[in-house]
Amino acid sequence: MIHNPYKIVKMFEEEVAHYTGAPYAVAVNSCTSALYLACKQQKVEGKDVIIPSKTYLSVPQSILQSGANLIFDDRRWEGIYQLKPFPIYDAAKRLTSGMYISGSLMCLSFHIKKHLKIGKGGMILTDNLNTKEWLIKARYEGRSELPYHEDDIAQEGWNMYMTPEQATRGLMLMQNYPLHVVDIPEDPPYRDLTEFKMFNNIRKI
């Protein structure tokens, strides 16, 4: 039994941060959660967020659920794209050494179809200590790493933390992970999201 359940998660975070070149990494339960928390941290509510119309369904849903105004564009992308104009990147299809973009929040996926096949899980890369500390609490109902009965909750949070079991598998997989890895192609290509009824009224530029 792990005496401190946060320790193994921290070890996994540190391993991925070092590999990608990011100063900090915060593990969560999915890339969808990572995108949502990044949007909340950047205070996108009421503002326009522009993404490609051909991407996975959960990305626009995360944006809408964070209170932003969703806009589609026709840009073509591989591996990574920006949630413009914010410094948020959906990097679910990329995991290679030195990939971190300075000043950004890069959202990773550890889904079974992605590079690091944990089965489920995600991570947010950042170089801002305050952002890291906010995300750590936001992913776990506003809690810090103190025992619940000793903690004082001072911020809003969600149930989006990564479990020690997921982090353990991630650490195991990282031991033999290649130094340089190409982006995952989407084959067949993503459908245009405007084909779905849910997004019929979303503006496209």
C-alpha atoms as one frame of an Amber mdcrd trajectory, in Angstrom:
protein
   0.000   0.000   0.000   1.253   3.484  -0.886   1.420   5.568   2.284   1.054
   8.810   0.339  -1.209   8.277  -2.720  -0.011  11.570  -4.209   3.609  10.409
  -4.317   3.245   8.039  -7.278   1.183  10.612  -9.201   3.893  13.219  -8.569
   6.525  10.800  -9.822   4.597  10.283 -13.054   4.068  14.021 -13.455   7.770
  14.681 -12.983   8.686  11.981 -15.507   6.399  13.412 -18.215   7.435  16.998
 -17.444  11.115  16.102 -17.791  10.491  14.192 -21.036   8.462  16.951 -22.679
  10.593  19.826 -21.417   7.822  21.360 -19.318   8.677  22.815 -15.897   5.458
  21.392 -14.420   2.819  18.765 -15.196  -0.540  18.107 -13.543  -2.148  14.696
 -14.061  -5.915  14.364 -14.508  -8.363  11.618 -15.457  -8.629  12.453 -19.188
  -7.564  14.905 -21.856 -11.176  16.125 -21.914 -10.813  17.117 -18.257  -7.436
  18.695 -19.018  -8.986  20.907 -21.705 -11.896  21.871 -19.462  -9.625  22.817
 -16.543  -7.304  24.749 -18.859 -10.322  26.705 -20.138 -11.494  27.431 -16.600
  -8.020  28.520 -15.534  -7.793  30.871 -18.503 -11.237  32.324 -17.712 -12.664
  31.784 -21.188 -16.263  32.217 -20.006 -18.130  34.616 -22.286 -15.199  34.826
 -24.727 -14.666  33.366 -28.203 -12.626  30.175 -28.512 -11.712  29.031 -32.023
 -10.874  25.418 -32.882 -10.744  23.295 -36.043 -14.121  21.959 -37.124 -12.482
  18.567 -37.680 -11.459  17.343 -34.251 -12.816  15.040 -31.560 -16.266  15.644
 -30.102 -15.183  16.190 -26.488 -13.079  19.263 -27.325 -15.952  21.587 -28.315
 -18.063  20.165 -25.497 -15.359  21.077 -22.961 -15.234  24.603 -24.383 -19.005
  25.068 -24.255 -19.221  23.618 -20.745 -16.606  26.122 -19.584 -18.928  28.929
 -20.686 -17.101  30.110 -23.805 -18.475  30.998 -27.235 -17.392  28.253 -29.630
 -16.275  29.099 -33.171 -15.029  26.652 -35.812 -12.446  27.236 -38.508 -11.143
  25.154 -41.424  -7.493  24.868 -40.409  -5.702  21.597 -41.045  -3.608  20.191
 -38.237  -1.424  17.271 -37.199  -0.708  16.222 -33.650  -1.523  19.514 -31.973
  -3.561  22.683 -32.382  -4.297  25.836 -30.380  -7.610  26.844 -28.823  -7.239
  30.352 -30.220  -6.603  32.996 -28.973  -5.743  31.352 -25.655  -2.402  29.626
 -24.904  -4.182  26.274 -24.645  -3.172  23.391 -26.908  -4.896  20.103 -27.594
  -1.864  17.826 -27.862  -3.707  14.512 -27.570  -2.045  13.183 -30.719   1.510
  14.141 -29.739   3.908  12.889 -27.064   7.564  13.337 -27.902  10.653  14.710
 -26.198  11.069  18.473 -25.846   7.609  19.215 -27.217   6.541  21.789 -24.604
   5.676  25.270 -25.920   6.745  28.031 -23.546   3.911  29.932 -21.893   1.269
  27.378 -22.807  -1.082  24.892 -21.210  -0.622  21.726 -23.257  -3.225  19.014
 -22.766  -2.131  15.391 -23.210  -4.090  12.173 -23.569  -3.198   8.719 -22.274
  -6.203   7.011 -23.865  -5.667   3.493 -25.180  -5.570   4.878 -28.753  -2.884
   7.433 -27.943   0.909   7.171 -27.539   1.113   6.289 -23.832  -1.596   3.657
 -23.532  -2.635   3.858 -19.891  -6.248   3.252 -20.918  -7.490   6.570 -19.610
  -5.908   9.684 -18.193  -4.523  13.037 -19.220  -2.094  15.748 -18.188  -1.619
  19.516 -18.401   1.865  20.898 -19.035   2.666  24.421 -17.851   5.589  26.658
 -16.921   3.637  28.782 -14.452   3.845  27.782 -10.786   0.615  29.574  -9.829
  -1.209  27.806 -12.650   0.186  24.470 -11.514  -0.970  25.051  -7.942  -4.447
  26.116  -9.101  -4.780  23.021 -11.308  -3.692  20.669  -8.517  -6.581  21.866
  -6.361  -9.061  22.248  -9.218  -8.679  18.607 -10.257  -9.652  17.374  -6.789
 -12.696  19.363  -5.589 -10.541  22.243  -4.398  -8.596  20.011  -2.023  -4.902
  20.314  -1.301  -2.728  17.312  -0.534  -3.578  17.396   3.152  -5.863  14.759
   4.665  -9.498  15.810   4.181 -10.180  16.537   7.863  -7.128  18.793   8.062
  -7.771  20.721   4.842  -9.386  24.128   4.325 -11.162  24.360   0.959 -10.781
  27.827  -0.543 -11.435  27.333  -4.270 -13.856  25.601  -6.616 -12.854  22.186
  -7.905 -13.952  19.101  -9.800 -13.534  15.337  -9.518 -10.898  14.977 -12.245
  -7.813  13.584 -10.505  -5.644  10.725 -11.780  -5.561   7.634  -9.591  -2.298
   6.150  -8.248  -3.063   2.990 -10.255  -3.169   4.961 -13.521   0.009   6.829
 -12.595   1.787   3.554 -11.797   0.986   2.176 -15.248   2.099   5.454 -16.804
   5.448   5.270 -15.017   5.956   1.687 -16.172   5.246   2.618 -19.797   7.558
   5.634 -19.657  10.520   3.391 -18.786  10.647   2.089 -22.373   9.107   5.057
 -24.168  11.095   6.217 -27.254  12.999   9.502 -27.290  11.379  10.761 -30.497
   7.859   9.797 -31.560   5.868  10.954 -34.586   2.354  12.368 -34.259  -0.580
   9.981 -34.489  -2.464  10.388 -37.799  -6.245  10.307 -37.728  -7.358   7.569
 -40.109 -10.086   7.868 -41.185 -10.066  11.681 -40.761 -12.303  13.317 -38.186
 -15.812  14.219 -39.299 -16.625  17.901 -39.599 -18.368  18.683 -36.312 -20.920
  20.873 -38.061 -22.434  17.621 -39.370 -23.767  16.955 -35.856 -27.086  18.525
 -34.837 -25.525  19.732 -31.603 -23.228  22.080 -33.520 -25.542  23.184 -36.351
 -25.725  26.715 -34.977 -22.012  27.162 -34.270 -20.381  29.887 -36.350 -17.640
  28.851 -38.765 -14.969  31.183 -40.127
